[in-house]
Amino acid sequence: MSPKAGQICVGVSLNLLIISVPLIFRQDVFTIWLAPPTLIFYVTISLFCMTEIWSSNSEIDQSVSGPTTYHPHFIGLAFLGLIWLAVYQTQSHHFGWALNIIGCFTMIAGIALRTISIRTLKTQFLSQIQLRADHTLLRSGIYAVIRHPSELGLLLIGLGIPLLLSSPLGLIALAFVLAPLSLYRIGLEDKLLHEAFTKEFSVYKATTPALFPKLHRQGGHNG
């Protein structure tokens, strides 16, 4: 087994254990496990963990500029909290199979978008809101359409999970915690990029939306 494959196996296993913590407090845990939405959720979230580890850059590089903040950790905790709420609430409500299916495909779309985003940025993708010494303003591929595709991908996953698991609390966590944190990160990234590429980024921002593509033109960020 290659080091990367081993890292993926360990990472996915640990993430699934952490995600499953709320089921400890459910007496009907085995019934929940066998429910189709739960099984689909675990397959899809495993795919998410696999692609995140596979796509990420594990090399430590000190040649970055920008302050180290706790903001990425807050987003991670908010995302985990959303998952915990949805997992704990699953089967307590039922939105209907149509919304469950929409939730599944929304998750898959978000995973695909994040994977494309990270693979496009390569070593320029950083969890911290920082820039590498040789950072360039990428405006091709998915970044020619929207500036923050990885953030959109995370929000789609965050929307898909409570829809798939029929969790009203998960939707509330998305709307009032994860989404505001994500939008705040977008503002911080835009500010950092504007300081580094003032004129070029001003044109880029004016022609390319942050999250939702314009259907009548092409435009594209880094994050």
N, C-alpha and C positions, 0 to 999 in steps of 0.2 A: 504494500500500500504506500502510495506517495505521501510526502509530508502534508500536501494540500488536502488530499483525500482524508487523511487522518484528522486533520484540523476540522474539516467539514463534519465528519462523523461525530467527533467529540462536541463540537459547537452545537450541532442540531440536537443531539441528545440532551445536553445541558439546558438548552433553551426550551425544549419540550417539557422537561421536568419543572422548570420555573413557571412556565405557562400553566401547567396543570395544578399548581398549588391550590387554587380555589376549589377544586373538586374534592379536596380533603374534607371540606365542610358540607358536602352534599351527601345525604344518606343514599340517594339513588344513583351513585356514581357509575355503577355498571350499566344501568339503563341509559344514562347520559352518554357513556362511551359508545354504545351501540347505535345511538340515534344517527341517522344519515347526515344531518347538518354538522354534527360534531366530528364524524369521521372525515367528511369533506374538509372541514376546517383544519384538522390536524395534518391532512395531506398537503393542503395549500400553504399552511404556515411553515411546514417543513421545507417546502419548495422555496419560500421566502428566505428562511434561514440559510439554506444551501446557496442560493444565488447571492445573498449579501456577503457570505464568507468567501465564495468563489470570486466575486467581483472586486472585493476590497483589496487595497494595497497594504500589505502587512509590514513593509519596510519602514523603519524609523528614520525620519529625515529631519534634521534640525534646521535646515535652510528654509525656514518659513518666517513670515512676518505677520504680525497681528497678535493681539492679546489672547491668552488662554482663558477661557471662561467656562462656567458650569452649565451654560445654556444647552449644549448638546446632551448633557446628562439629564437635564430637566425634560427635554423632548423624549429621551429614552424612557424615563420613568413614567411620563404621561402616556406613552404608547403602551407600556407594560400594564399600567393601571387600566387603560381602556380594554385591553385583552382580558385582564382578570375579571373585570365587571361583566364582560360579554360571556366569558366561560362560566362564571358563577350563575348568571341569569339564564343561560340557555335552557330551553324547554319550559321555562316558567311562563313565558309568553310565546306567541307564535304569530309572526307577521304574515305567514302564508308562504307557500312554496315559490310563488313568483318572485317575491322579494328575497327569499333565500337564494334562489338561482342568480338573481341580479347581484346579490352580495358576493357570491362566489366569483362571478366573472369580473366584478369590480376589483376584487382582491388580485386576481390574475393580471388584470390590466395594470394595476399599480406596481406589482412585482416586475412585470415586463418593462415598464417605464423606468423604474429605479435601476434595473440591470443595464438597460441601454444607456442611461445617464452616467452611471459610474464607469462603465466600460469605455464610454466616449471620452470622459475626462481623464481616465487612466490615473496617473500619479498626481494629477491636480485635484482629484477628489479628496477632500479632507473632512473629517468629522468636526474638527474645530473650525471656527470662522477665521481662517488664515489664508495667506497666499504664499506660494513657493517663490524662491528667489528668481526663478526663470518662468514665472507664471505668465500665461498669455490669455487674452480674452477670447475664449472659444465662441465662434458664431456659426458653426457648421453643424450638420446633422440635426439632432433633436433640439440643439441649442439655437438653431436658426428659426425655430417655431415658438419656443417659450424659453424664458431665462432660467427658470427653476424647475426643471422636470423631475428631479429627485424628490423635491418637496411635494410636488403634485402626486407623485407616485406614493409617497408615504400617506398623504391625506386620502387617496383612493383606497389604500389598504385599510386605513383607519375607518373609512366609511363601510367598506365591504364586510369587515368582521362583525359588527353589530347587526348588519342586515342578514348575514348568513346565520348568525346564532340567535336572531330575534331578541336583541337586547336594547331596550329603551335607554338604560343607563349608559350603555356604550355610546349611543348616539349623542347623549348629553355630554359625555366626556370628550367626544370629538369636537362638538360645537363650542364648548366653553373652556377647554383646556388645551387639547392637542392643536387645534386649528389656530388659536391665538399665538401659541408658542411658535408654530411654524411660520406664521406671517411675520412675527417679530424677527425671527431668524432671517427671513427674506430681506427685511429692512436693513439688518446689520450687514448682510452680504453685499447688498447694493451699495451701501455706504462705503464699505471697504474697497469694492471694485471701482467706485467713482473716484476715490482718492488715488488709486493706482493708475487708472486709465481714463482720466477726466473727460477729454473730448470724445474719445472713441466710445466710452461707456454711455455718455449722454445721448449719442446718436442711437446706440444699441437699445437703450431703455425706451427711447421715444418711438422706436419702430417695432419693438418686440415685447409682447405682454409678459408679465411675470409667470402666470400660471395657465391661463386659458388662451389657446391659439386663436388668432384672427383667421377666419376662413377665407378672406379675400386677399391676404398678402402673407408673405413670409418675413419673418423677422429674425431670434434665438438667444443663457447665462452659464454661470458656473456654480452650480449648487443645486 
